[in-house]
């Protein structure tokens, strides 16, 4: 089941590199009483004339103004110049932060 979808492109800046987040899809993963996994699939376009190497992705999960998760996903990917690539990672949400 999809949790969130973004289909409106969004320009993003990572250091000195510009990129375009074309789509973002989140879906629920395995859940325990302690945590829930969120699977993230992003399509990123590199408009630059040089490749961009993504070494890590910092993320934060917020629900109703409460930060329920944050961390770093290490998933190295190279996005060649003038191309797009899907980048996937798993985020973790701390279920103990949720109010019944």
Beta strands, then each sheet from edge to edge (+ up, - down):
strand 1: 2-6
strand 2: 10-14
strand 3: 17-31
strand 4: 35-46
strand 5: 52-54
strand 6: 57-63
strand 7: 66-73
strand 8: 77-79
strand 9: 83-94
sheet 1: 1+ 3- 2+
sheet 2: 1+ 3- 4+ 9-
sheet 3: 5+ 8-
sheet 4: 6+ 7-
end
